[in-house]
């Protein structure tokens, strides 16, 4: 990402809107569509099925993504605006607070810590499905003239044109490709899994996400956004982005784990460490793949310099959340090491006994009993029950399991 930012600084007219590669189409449309196509091809269908019933976790993550984070961003943005900082940079902070979570990095970080990737995967799907509809509403609700945001108010005061543009672009570049990818994965699971490995689609998606950041920085450098925005505004934005991420992470931890709170109600609510890891990465994160086109749509009638200033908060927050995730991954994996070890041991044992059950079932089928498949299913069912009982000793609530 650092290399792409340097290239954006050296050659801003290549990646700017209307530039050499027409990034407003190749990146904002084509690149984002490929990101969500890869997401659809990569999100485990079994993981989505296992993660879907976890209503408690979905509620917590949605509340933090679309209530707590926007309120915190509004507070920081309003404080900066009242202190005389750049109104567009502060307005971009408010818009960023209402965006959905990232597509890939939070799932990767959850996997690296040994957390529940099933829960992280379904949160990606839910958040990025709701985000294109909720984010414009939050921006219009917060950035109003009577709240002192007349200069940064999105659109011309009407939501309908914004939603029409959102429906055209994000349905074609977001929901459509992701659903198509899930459908193709359902039809051809083994070929898709092989393609994911051979083509390193996770790395391709990460590179395409970096291109969205490159496009935003190209606009910022080409329009002189870093020169026209005061140094105080940029410094404030950087520090408040760090603060927002840390505060949201701490609040998510307190809510899902309730440390030091006794009682049966607290024990019932308290989530497992593996589920908590997924929420710690999904709750505070904001995605540039949806955020960049959303800002472009909200402020389509504004000049490039204004759009670039409004995008600064998003790209800076994106970089800082990736850096923070790299720092906390080893710490969180150490914290959850007991549950992670128990889960990995249970998965290894489950796979081993499944192979035994399959081999015995095959032997019975070959011997003419005809009960091989039934015996295998019974063995696997018994195994799952026994392993499930064993795992509950390592956590307060049942965790969602997924094969890594």
Secondary structure, 3 states (H helix, E strand, C coil): CHHHHHHHHHCHHHHCCCCCCCHHHHHHHHHHHHHHHHHHHHCCHHHHHHHHCCHHHHHHHHHHHHHHHHHHHHHHHHHHHHCCCCHHHHHHHHHHHCCCCCCCHHHHHHHHHCCCHHHHHHHHHHHHHHHHHHHHHHHHHHCCHHHCCCCCCCCCCCHHHHHHHHHHHHHHHHHHHHHHHHHHHHHCHHHHHHHHHHHCHHHHHHHHHHHHHHHHHHHHHHHCHHHHCCHHHHHHHHHHHHHHHHHHHHHHHHHHHCCCCCCHHHHHHCCCHHHHHHHHHHCCCCCHHHHHHHHHHHCCCCCHHHHHHHHHHHHHHHHHHHHHHHHHHHHHHHHCHHHHHHHHHHHHHHHHHHHHHHHHHHHHHHCCCCCHHHHHHHHHHHHHHHHHHHHHHHCCCCCCCCCC
